[in-house]
Amino acid sequence: MTKPTNHTQPDAKPTERTGMRWTVWLLFLAIVAASLAADLGLKYWSFENVADVPVKVRTAESGGPEVLVRARGSEKWLVAHEIGLTDPDRPERVPAHDPIVVVPGLLNFQLTLNTGAVFGMGQGARPVFLVVSIVAVFVIMFLLYRSSPDARLYHIGLALILGGALGNLYDRAFYSAVRDMLHMLPSTGLWPWIFNIADVALLCGVGLVLVVSWLSEMKQAKASKQKP
């Protein structure tokens, strides 16, 4: 009798690995593209519409981020701290503005720049985050290649991680900071961090991969105990 294949196992045997199976890669790349597009699209819209004036970010001569603003209807961009909208010693600060209430008491749009990692951790370590993000891309592709072709939840988790990593990598590479705008529970102070869709995708992806891996290990341990 042929032994049934464990299709939920993320780390599959060589004969069961995803390899170049195009259906798996198509699903994976579609989720990566969707999460990346959602992240970059919301960043663009938010920095164009949330504050009183459109906001743009560029890399200053010092190597850090610098905020520019433009009067609505004008084509001319001005450096925010040079016209007194922000502190000259903090060129990465977004000018003060009222948030847009999306869901009262639950979610606001509030612009900020993050030179650290998820939820503001590790401020100022841009080169480290760039290297880590690039390495993560190759690690994720390797994990997908060696996984079981039927471990779809595992593939979705990896795709969300990659989409989130690419979204924030794009910002760090071109703006020297990550654009954030989502503020949960703003009136309570329970969630002080402002984040973006890339952060959400990263956390959901990591959580999904961990759960799938844990369930796979539990299933394998149970199967081992049932062996004569």
NURONU-396927 format. One line per 10 residues: number of its first residue (from 1); their letters; for each residue x, y, z of N, C-alpha, C. Coordinates in pm, 1 decimal. Example, Ala and Ser with C-alpha at 12.3 -4.5 7.8 and 13.67 -1.06 7.14 Angstrom:
<sites>
1	as	1319.0 -569.0 780.0 1230.0 -450.0 780.0 1320.0 -330.0 780.0  1285.0 -225.0 708.0 1367.0 -106.0 714.0 1290.0 3.0 787.0
</sites>
This chain:
<sites>
1	mtkptnhtqp	85.5 -119.4 0.0 0.0 0.0 0.0 88.7 123.9 0.0  53.8 222.3 -83.7 134.0 344.1 -93.8 105.5 434.7 24.5  212.8 487.3 84.2 198.1 577.5 198.3 146.1 711.8 151.3  39.2 765.9 214.4 -17.2 893.9 170.1 81.3 1007.4 192.2  78.3 1105.1 101.0 167.5 1220.0 109.3 112.2 1324.2 204.9  197.1 1382.7 288.7 156.3 1487.6 381.0 163.0 1621.3 309.4  50.1 1667.8 255.1 49.2 1789.0 173.9 55.4 1915.9 258.3  36.3 1906.2 388.7 39.8 2026.6 471.9 179.8 2057.8 520.1  271.6 1970.5 495.8 406.8 1989.0 546.5 480.0 2094.2 464.6  521.0 2209.5 527.4 589.8 2314.0 452.2 721.6 2267.0 393.0
11	dakptertgm	799.5 2192.6 472.6 929.7 2147.7 425.8 914.2 2005.1 372.1  896.7 1994.3 243.1 862.6 1866.0 184.6 985.6 1790.0 139.6  963.9 1662.5 107.1 1070.3 1580.9 51.3 1106.0 1631.7 -87.8  1227.1 1602.6 -136.9 1269.2 1654.7 -267.4 1170.4 1627.1 -379.6  1108.1 1508.2 -380.3 1015.7 1474.4 -488.0 883.7 1549.5 -474.6  859.2 1612.1 -358.4 732.7 1680.5 -334.9 748.1 1832.2 -334.6  867.2 1881.6 -360.3 891.1 2024.6 -349.2 827.8 2102.4 -464.1  800.3 2230.0 -434.6 737.3 2317.4 -533.7 821.4 2329.5 -659.0  953.8 2352.5 -641.6 1042.8 2366.6 -756.0 994.8 2475.1 -851.1  969.5 2437.4 -975.2 926.7 2533.3 -1076.1 780.1 2514.8 -1113.5
21	rwtvwllfla	698.8 2460.5 -1025.3 557.0 2441.7 -1055.6 491.1 2578.0 -1074.0  445.5 2608.6 -1192.9 405.1 2745.2 -1227.2 278.9 2790.2 -1155.3  188.4 2698.0 -1123.1 65.9 2739.2 -1054.8 96.1 2793.9 -915.0  190.7 2732.5 -846.7 229.5 2779.8 -713.5 294.8 2917.6 -723.4  386.2 2932.6 -817.4 455.6 3059.9 -833.5 359.7 3169.1 -879.1  260.0 3134.5 -960.1 163.3 3233.6 -1006.3 82.1 3287.9 -889.2  32.8 3198.8 -802.9 -40.6 3241.8 -684.6 48.1 3325.6 -594.4  170.0 3279.7 -572.5 264.5 3350.1 -486.6 291.1 3491.9 -538.3  322.7 3504.6 -666.3 355.1 3634.7 -723.3 232.7 3726.4 -728.0  114.2 3669.6 -746.3 -7.4 3750.7 -747.0 -31.7 3813.9 -610.6
31	ivaaslaadl	-10.3 3736.9 -504.4 -28.8 3789.9 -369.2 78.5 3893.0 -336.7  201.3 3866.3 -377.1 308.8 3964.1 -357.1 274.4 4095.1 -426.9  232.0 4085.7 -554.1 199.5 4205.5 -631.1 81.5 4281.1 -570.8  -21.1 4208.3 -524.2 -139.3 4272.5 -467.6 -105.5 4346.4 -338.0  -29.8 4282.3 -250.9 7.1 4346.5 -123.8 98.9 4465.1 -147.0  191.2 4453.0 -242.3 282.1 4563.5 -273.7 205.6 4681.1 -333.9  113.7 4652.0 -425.9 34.8 4758.5 -487.8 -53.8 4829.5 -385.8  -115.9 4753.3 -295.9 -200.0 4813.4 -192.9 -118.2 4903.5 -101.5  1.3 4857.4 -64.8 86.8 4935.9 24.2 132.1 5065.5 -42.6  190.9 5055.6 -161.2 242.6 5174.2 -228.6 129.7 5268.3 -271.4
41	glkywsfenv	14.8 5211.4 -309.9 -98.8 5294.2 -348.4 -151.1 5376.8 -232.5  -165.8 5314.4 -115.4 -214.6 5388.4 0.8 -112.7 5491.9 46.8  15.7 5459.1 38.5 118.8 5557.4 74.2 109.2 5680.3 -15.5  97.4 5657.4 -145.7 89.0 5769.6 -239.7 -34.8 5854.7 -211.2  -150.5 5790.6 -198.3 -274.6 5864.6 -175.0 -269.0 5941.7 -43.2  -219.4 5878.0 61.5 -217.3 5942.0 193.5 -129.0 6065.6 194.7  -8.9 6054.8 139.3 81.8 6169.0 142.9 38.8 6278.9 45.2  -53.8 6247.8 -42.6 -108.4 6348.6 -132.6 -230.2 6417.5 -73.4  -305.0 6348.5 15.7 -436.8 6397.8 55.2 -461.4 6414.9 204.5  -388.9 6348.0 291.0 -424.0 6350.1 433.3 -391.0 6483.4 498.6
51	advpvkvrta	-272.8 6537.9 476.0 -231.9 6663.6 538.0 -299.9 6781.1 467.3  -280.3 6899.9 523.5 -341.3 7019.4 465.8 -286.0 7048.4 326.5  -162.9 7008.7 301.7 -99.7 7026.8 170.5 -37.1 6894.1 129.3  -20.2 6869.3 -0.8 48.5 6746.1 -43.0 190.5 6739.8 11.6  231.7 6620.5 51.0 362.4 6598.9 113.1 442.5 6501.2 27.8  569.8 6528.8 12.5 660.1 6439.8 -60.3 786.8 6422.8 21.6  853.0 6309.8 2.2 975.4 6280.5 76.8 1088.8 6258.9 -21.8  1206.9 6306.4 13.6 1325.6 6280.7 -66.6 1443.3 6258.4 26.1  1551.8 6206.9 -27.6 1673.5 6188.2 50.1 1754.4 6317.6 46.7  1783.2 6371.1 165.5 1858.0 6496.2 175.1 2006.5 6472.4 150.4
61	esggpevlvr	2081.6 6581.1 138.4 2225.5 6569.5 116.6 2294.4 6500.0 233.5  2234.7 6511.4 351.3 2290.8 6446.2 469.9 2271.2 6295.9 467.9  2187.2 6246.6 375.6 2161.0 6103.5 366.0 2031.7 6060.0 429.8  1970.0 6147.2 509.6 1844.1 6114.5 574.1 1725.5 6165.9 494.5  1604.9 6140.4 541.4 1485.8 6186.8 469.9 1462.2 6335.8 490.7  1399.2 6396.8 393.2 1365.0 6538.5 400.1 1225.7 6555.6 342.9  1142.2 6633.8 412.7 1001.9 6650.5 375.0 983.8 6776.1 291.0  907.7 6762.4 182.8 871.2 6874.2 97.8 719.3 6887.7 94.6  671.3 7008.8 73.2 527.5 7033.6 64.5 498.5 7115.5 -60.6  373.7 7106.4 -105.0 331.6 7180.2 -224.7 192.9 7235.7 -201.9
71	argsekwlva	175.1 7363.6 -230.4 41.6 7422.8 -221.3 -48.5 7356.1 -324.5  -171.7 7330.4 -286.6 -263.7 7264.5 -378.3 -286.7 7352.2 -501.6  -275.3 7291.7 -617.4 -288.8 7364.8 -741.8 -158.4 7419.2 -794.7  -52.4 7407.2 -714.2 78.9 7454.9 -757.3 165.8 7336.7 -797.0  265.7 7363.6 -877.9 358.9 7259.6 -919.0 491.3 7269.4 -845.0  508.8 7371.6 -762.7 635.1 7397.1 -696.7 639.6 7330.8 -558.8  744.4 7251.3 -536.8 763.8 7184.9 -408.2 862.8 7265.6 -324.4  832.0 7283.0 -195.6 916.0 7358.9 -103.6 959.0 7269.8 11.2  1082.2 7290.5 59.3 1132.4 7213.5 172.7 1062.5 7261.8 298.6  996.9 7171.7 369.1 910.4 7209.5 481.8 984.5 7287.8 589.6
81	heigltdpdr	1102.9 7242.6 628.3 1171.4 7310.9 738.5 1229.4 7446.1 695.8  1247.1 7466.4 565.4 1300.4 7594.8 518.1 1195.1 7704.3 517.0  1068.8 7667.4 517.9 962.4 7768.6 520.5 890.1 7769.8 655.2  951.4 7707.3 755.0 900.9 7716.0 891.0 788.5 7621.9 928.6  761.0 7522.0 845.4 653.6 7428.6 878.9 698.3 7319.4 975.0  827.7 7292.5 980.6 881.0 7192.0 1072.2 1010.3 7243.6 1134.3  1061.7 7172.8 1232.0 1185.2 7207.3 1300.1 1303.9 7186.3 1206.0  1390.7 7287.1 1188.2 1507.5 7269.7 1100.3 1598.2 7155.1 1141.4  1596.9 7120.8 1271.7 1680.0 7010.2 1318.9 1616.0 6874.6 1295.2  1491.6 6873.9 1250.5 1420.5 6747.7 1224.6 1358.8 6751.5 1085.7
91	pervpahdpi	1442.2 6746.9 980.1 1389.5 6757.7 843.0 1299.2 6642.7 802.6  1298.6 6533.7 881.8 1214.5 6419.1 848.2 1073.7 6431.0 906.5  1047.3 6537.9 980.0 915.5 6556.1 1040.5 812.6 6599.2 936.3  695.4 6536.8 939.6 583.7 6578.3 854.9 515.6 6696.4 923.1  479.6 6803.2 849.7 411.4 6917.6 912.1 288.4 6874.3 990.0  262.4 6943.8 1101.2 147.0 6912.1 1184.9 18.1 6923.3 1104.0  -71.3 6828.6 1125.1 -197.5 6827.4 1052.6 -300.3 6747.3 1130.2  -425.7 6775.8 1105.9 -533.5 6699.3 1168.4 -548.7 6566.0 1096.2  -569.9 6458.9 1171.0 -587.7 6327.7 1106.0 -721.9 6318.6 1035.9  -730.4 6225.6 942.4 -858.1 6191.0 879.7 -915.3 6071.6 955.6
101	vvvpgllnfq	-1034.6 6086.9 1008.0 -1099.4 5979.6 1083.9 -1163.4 5882.4 984.5  -1116.6 5758.4 985.4 -1171.8 5655.0 897.7 -1283.1 5580.8 969.1  -1253.2 5528.2 1087.1 -1352.3 5464.0 1174.3 -1338.4 5529.9 1310.9  -1438.5 5606.3 1356.4 -1426.0 5681.1 1482.3 -1381.8 5592.5 1598.9  -1274.3 5636.1 1665.5 -1222.7 5564.3 1780.6 -1140.6 5441.5 1747.8  -1140.3 5400.5 1620.9 -1070.2 5277.8 1583.8 -953.5 5303.4 1488.6  -972.4 5385.6 1385.2 -867.4 5403.2 1284.9 -868.1 5545.5 1230.3  -750.5 5607.8 1234.6 -727.0 5738.0 1172.5 -616.2 5726.4 1068.4  -616.3 5820.1 974.6 -501.8 5840.0 886.3 -420.5 5957.0 942.1  -295.6 5931.5 976.2 -205.9 6032.4 1031.7 -67.2 6008.9 972.8
111	ltlntgavfg	-11.2 6108.0 906.3 114.8 6089.7 835.6 235.4 6098.5 928.4  329.8 6010.0 906.8 458.0 6016.7 976.7 561.9 5940.9 895.2  687.9 5966.1 926.7 798.0 5894.4 862.4 870.1 5812.2 966.9  906.1 5691.5 929.3 972.0 5598.5 1020.1 1108.5 5561.3 963.4  1214.0 5596.2 1034.9 1348.2 5559.1 990.0 1393.9 5428.5 1053.4  1301.8 5361.8 1124.2 1334.8 5234.1 1186.1 1266.5 5118.4 1114.9  1233.9 5015.1 1191.5 1170.0 4896.1 1135.3 1021.3 4900.7 1165.8  958.7 4784.1 1180.1 815.3 4777.2 1206.4 782.9 4848.7 1336.7  680.9 4936.4 1333.0 635.3 5011.7 1448.9 745.7 5097.1 1512.0  840.4 5144.2 1429.8 938.6 5240.9 1476.0 1058.5 5185.4 1548.9
121	mgqgarpvfl	1075.0 5055.8 1553.5 1189.3 4997.9 1624.7 1317.2 5014.5 1543.2  1430.3 5037.3 1611.5 1559.9 5045.2 1546.7 1579.2 5168.8 1463.0  1547.1 5285.0 1517.6 1557.6 5410.0 1443.0 1700.4 5435.1 1394.5  1712.2 5480.6 1269.2 1839.6 5523.4 1215.3 1927.8 5414.4 1158.7  1881.5 5291.2 1155.4 1964.5 5180.6 1106.5 1928.2 5144.3 963.6  1913.5 5244.0 876.1 1868.9 5221.3 738.6 1955.3 5122.0 662.7  2090.0 5132.9 663.2 2170.0 5035.5 586.8 2147.1 4891.9 632.1  2130.6 4872.7 762.3 2106.4 4738.0 815.1 1974.5 4683.8 762.5  1869.0 4767.1 765.6 1738.6 4722.4 719.8 1737.8 4693.8 570.1  1813.9 4770.7 493.2 1822.3 4745.2 349.7 1884.3 4608.3 323.0
131	vvsivavfvi	1993.7 4580.1 392.4 2061.5 4451.5 373.6 1972.5 4336.7 418.6  1909.8 4352.7 535.0 1822.7 4247.2 587.8 1706.0 4221.2 492.7  1648.1 4327.6 437.4 1535.0 4311.9 345.5 1576.3 4237.6 219.1  1692.0 4270.3 165.6 1739.5 4203.4 43.8 1766.8 4056.0 70.5  1830.3 4027.5 183.7 1856.8 3887.7 220.5 1725.0 3812.2 238.7  1626.2 3879.3 300.1 1496.5 3814.7 324.5 1429.3 3773.1 194.5  1447.0 3852.5 88.9 1387.4 3818.3 -40.9 1439.1 3682.4 -88.8  1570.1 3662.1 -81.2 1629.0 3537.0 -128.2 1590.6 3419.8 -36.7  1583.8 3445.1 92.5 1545.4 3339.1 186.6 1402.5 3293.6 159.6  1312.6 3389.0 137.6 1172.2 3354.6 111.7 1158.0 3275.1 -17.4
141	mfllyrsspd	1229.1 3315.5 -119.8 1222.1 3241.9 -247.0 1274.3 3099.0 -230.4  1379.2 3082.8 -150.4 1434.3 2949.5 -124.7 1334.6 2863.3 -47.5  1269.4 2923.5 53.0 1171.0 2848.9 132.1 1053.6 2806.0 45.2  1012.3 2894.3 -44.8 902.7 2857.6 -135.6 944.9 2743.4 -227.4  1063.5 2750.7 -280.9 1112.6 2650.1 -375.6 1115.0 2510.6 -312.6  1153.3 2502.2 -185.0 1168.7 2371.6 -121.2 1043.3 2326.6 -45.7  935.7 2403.6 -53.3 813.9 2367.4 18.9 729.5 2269.3 -60.9  630.6 2214.0 5.2 535.7 2125.7 -62.8 448.0 2208.0 -156.3  420.5 2161.5 -276.3 336.7 2237.7 -370.3 193.3 2254.2 -323.4  149.8 2175.2 -226.3 12.9 2183.8 -177.9 0.1 2260.7 -46.2
151	arlyhiglal	108.4 2317.4 4.0 104.9 2393.7 129.6 66.2 2537.6 99.6  -58.2 2558.2 57.2 -99.0 2689.1 6.3 -99.2 2797.8 113.4  -141.8 2764.4 233.2 -140.4 2865.2 339.7 1.9 2909.7 370.9  93.0 2817.0 366.3 234.6 2847.6 386.6 283.8 2940.1 275.0  242.9 2913.2 151.6 282.4 2997.5 38.1 224.0 3137.8 51.6  99.5 3145.9 95.9 36.7 3277.0 114.8 111.4 3357.1 220.9  149.1 3288.6 330.2 225.3 3355.3 435.5 357.1 3409.6 383.4  429.1 3328.8 306.3 556.6 3373.7 249.1 535.1 3491.2 153.8  427.3 3487.1 75.4 399.8 3595.2 -18.8 370.2 3725.8 54.4  295.5 3718.8 164.1 265.7 3838.8 242.5 392.9 3896.7 303.8
161	ilggalgnly	480.2 3809.5 351.8 607.0 3856.7 407.7 688.3 3928.1 300.7  696.3 3866.9 182.5 775.5 3927.0 75.2 713.1 4058.5 27.7  581.2 4061.5 12.7 515.2 4184.1 -30.0 538.1 4297.7 67.6  527.9 4267.1 198.1 552.5 4369.0 299.2 697.3 4414.5 300.6  788.7 4319.1 288.9 931.2 4353.0 288.3 965.9 4441.4 169.2  909.2 4410.7 52.4 937.7 4490.9 -66.8 878.3 4630.9 -56.2  759.8 4642.7 4.7 697.5 4773.2 20.8 782.6 4867.6 104.2  832.7 4819.3 216.2 916.8 4903.4 301.4 1057.4 4917.7 245.5  1106.2 4815.5 173.7 1236.6 4826.2 109.3 1235.0 4937.5 4.5  1126.8 4947.1 -70.6 1113.1 5053.1 -170.9 1127.4 5190.4 -105.3
171	drafysavrd	1057.5 5211.1 5.1 1063.5 5340.9 73.2 1203.2 5371.1 125.3  1266.2 5272.2 187.0 1399.7 5296.4 242.3 1500.6 5325.6 131.9  1486.4 5259.1 18.4 1581.0 5277.8 -90.9 1565.8 5415.0 -155.6  1441.2 5461.7 -173.4 1418.1 5585.6 -247.4 1395.4 5707.9 -159.5  1350.9 5686.8 -34.9 1317.8 5800.8 50.8 1397.2 5804.9 181.6  1475.5 5702.5 209.1 1554.2 5693.6 333.3 1466.6 5683.4 457.4  1339.7 5657.6 440.3 1246.5 5639.1 551.9 1122.2 5570.0 498.8  1044.4 5512.9 588.4 921.0 5443.8 550.3 802.6 5535.0 578.3  713.1 5546.8 480.5 594.2 5629.7 495.7 484.9 5551.0 569.3  438.0 5605.4 681.2 334.8 5541.3 762.3 214.2 5632.7 772.3
181	mlhmlpstgl	96.2 5571.8 790.3 -25.2 5653.3 797.1 -139.7 5591.9 877.2  -133.2 5467.1 917.9 -243.3 5400.4 986.2 -225.4 5409.2 1137.5  -322.9 5467.2 1207.0 -315.6 5482.1 1352.5 -436.8 5415.9 1415.5  -413.3 5303.8 1482.3 -520.2 5228.5 1546.2 -548.1 5282.6 1686.8  -675.4 5280.9 1726.6 -719.2 5322.2 1860.3 -656.8 5455.5 1900.4  -671.8 5558.6 1818.6 -600.1 5684.7 1842.8 -639.2 5756.2 1970.4  -762.1 5739.9 2016.2 -807.9 5814.2 2133.6 -775.7 5745.2 2264.6  -727.1 5621.6 2259.1 -702.2 5546.0 2382.2 -556.3 5546.3 2424.9  -464.8 5563.4 2330.9 -322.7 5556.2 2363.6 -271.9 5414.9 2380.9  -360.3 5315.0 2357.6 -318.6 5175.5 2373.4 -228.8 5129.6 2259.1
191	wpwifniadv	-240.2 5196.5 2145.1 -160.9 5159.6 2027.7 -91.5 5286.2 1976.7  23.7 5321.9 2033.0 88.5 5449.1 1999.0 156.2 5450.5 1862.4  174.9 5332.9 1801.4 249.3 5326.1 1675.6 161.5 5361.3 1555.7  223.5 5425.6 1458.4 160.2 5448.7 1328.8 231.8 5357.9 1228.4  156.0 5289.5 1145.9 214.3 5185.8 1060.9 155.0 5192.9 921.2  183.2 5093.9 837.8 132.6 5091.8 700.1 89.6 4950.5 661.8  41.8 4935.4 539.5 -5.8 4804.8 494.6 108.0 4704.1 486.8  229.3 4748.9 452.6 343.4 4657.2 448.0 367.9 4594.5 584.2  356.3 4673.5 691.9 373.6 4619.4 826.2 267.5 4514.8 857.2  144.0 4542.5 817.4 34.4 4446.9 839.3 61.1 4317.5 763.8
201	allcgvglvl	104.0 4330.3 637.5 132.5 4211.0 557.4 245.2 4129.4 620.0  349.4 4196.6 667.0 461.4 4126.5 731.4 415.9 4048.1 853.2  340.7 4114.0 941.7 297.8 4046.9 1064.5 200.6 3932.7 1036.0  106.7 3955.1 943.5 12.2 3848.0 908.4 85.7 3731.2 843.5  181.5 3761.7 757.0 257.4 3656.2 691.0 339.3 3574.0 788.5  408.9 3641.9 879.8 488.6 3571.0 980.2 398.1 3485.0 1068.1  285.4 3542.1 1110.0 192.5 3465.9 1193.7 139.9 3342.9 1123.1  105.4 3357.8 994.7 52.2 3244.6 918.6 156.9 3136.2 899.9  280.2 3174.9 869.2 388.5 3076.7 852.2 413.8 3001.9 982.8  414.0 3073.9 1094.1 438.3 3009.9 1223.7 327.5 2911.0 1258.2
211	vvswlsemkq	201.3 2950.3 1234.1 88.9 2861.5 1265.1 93.0 2736.5 1178.1  116.2 2755.1 1046.7 121.9 2639.8 956.0 236.6 2547.1 993.3  351.8 2603.2 1025.6 467.3 2521.0 1064.0 440.0 2444.8 1193.3  376.2 2512.5 1289.0 343.6 2447.4 1416.5 244.1 2333.2 1395.8  140.5 2355.8 1314.9 42.9 2250.9 1287.1 108.3 2133.2 1215.7  201.6 2162.0 1125.5 271.6 2055.2 1054.4 353.9 1971.1 1150.9  423.2 2038.8 1243.3 503.3 1965.6 1342.0 416.1 1881.0 1433.1  301.4 1935.6 1472.6 209.5 1860.7 1557.7 157.1 1736.7 1485.2  126.8 1752.7 1356.4 75.8 1639.8 1278.3 182.1 1532.6 1263.0  305.9 1573.7 1239.2 414.2 1477.2 1225.3 440.1 1404.7 1356.8
221	akaskqkp	435.4 1477.5 1468.4 456.9 1414.4 1599.4 346.3 1313.7 1630.1  224.4 1346.8 1594.5 112.3 1255.8 1617.3 126.3 1129.1 1530.9  169.9 1149.9 1404.5 188.0 1037.2 1314.1 299.9 945.2 1363.5  405.6 1003.2 1420.4 517.7 923.0 1471.8 473.6 836.5 1588.9  386.7 891.5 1674.1 341.3 813.6 1789.4 249.8 698.1 1748.6  181.7 714.3 1635.0 88.4 611.3 1590.1 158.4 497.9 1514.9  286.9 516.4 1482.2 359.7 412.5 1411.8 382.3 293.6 1505.4  371.3 169.7 1452.1 391.2 50.0 1536.4 537.4 36.9 1579.6
</sites>
